[in-house]
Amino acid sequence: MNALLSLIVVLVLGALAYVGGSVEGLRTLFGVIIPYAAILTFLVGVAYRVVRWALSPVPFRITTTCGQQKSLPWIKAGYLESPSTTLGVSLRMALEVLLFRSLFRNTKAELRSGPQLVYGENKYLWLAALAFHWSFLIIFLRHLRFFMQPVPAFVNLLSGVDGFFQIGAPVLYITDIVILVALAYLLWRRFRDPQVRYISLFTDYFALFLLIGLAGSGVLMRYFFRPDIVAIKELALGLVTFTPAVPVQVGGLFFVHLFLLSLLIAYFPFSKLMHFAGVFLSPTRNLANNNRAKRHVNPWDYPVKVHTYAEWEEEFHDKIKAAGLPMEKE
Ligand code: HEM
């Protein structure tokens, strides 16, 4: 139900953009005003959330550890699994951000007949997540050719490598296939497994369908319904140089592409997609585990009135003695 609803919402929004792009009076709304509003929402929203996270007090080191903390020199420490230095933290973070290392270790619990609980590997999720994120990044970088004049050399190089196999005309980009296959797997995973399906919300499907719609409309434009690329570049350059104008040659499908992207951008700060910034601000990941080497004192500690055991024994001395109970101090 959640999946169907979010699919319908994305389809309706896409159709709205297609129609909007074809109506003269709405082209500026979909081509200029909505993209600008989306970017503004993204910048303000992300800044707000990051600042709020950054202001949260973290008095103690609560590092996630998968290895031995550094202590005595003759005990082998896990420098990456339980990093005690900033370099170790940076290395572990880099592996997490670039290769999704913790997701690689993701296991799956399954109840088999017996009954027997079995823990197995589940590398497909890691592979699909990695494939999706990396191809998204490469597509994003390749798109810089629309926003920059002259086009930087690295963008051309990247496009050349991505289209290395030179299949068809226009040349097929490997990342186009990879991103669609990865997104299809991520969606199918939510349908296939009853447990994952049970915890999947409208928003989980919404993000996936938005991304599929975005990549799908791009693929349609590149391989099936060729748009006027020169006019689109004119629009893109106009947007980034704050002299926006929507050329008449820009067609309906491009408005679908741009509108779905605007929705994704505007939706970002309110959604789970914020993990792109959250991973850096997570105290379980960005702190060195030096709890044995350094004493971390809660900065807003205040003197707490305590009642020690010794005081308690002193207070009830006669009663404890009368009951014949043992005491620390005779
Ligand atoms: C980060 C967000 C975006 C994603 C993930 C994305 C995705 C895609 C994909 C997968 C394609 C298929 C061909 C290719 O890979 O180059 C494509 C094509 C295209 N996209 Fe995007 N897109 C994004 C943003 C934009 C923006 C902001 C524009 C506005 C200029 C745009 C304009 C186009 C055009 C004109 C094509 C057709 C390219 C061609 O025919 O060579 N896209 N997009």
Residues whose N, C-alpha, C, O or C-beta is under 5 A from the ligand:
A	BS01	HEM	I139 F140 F146 Y173 D176 L214 A215 G218 V219 M221 R222 I232 A236 L261
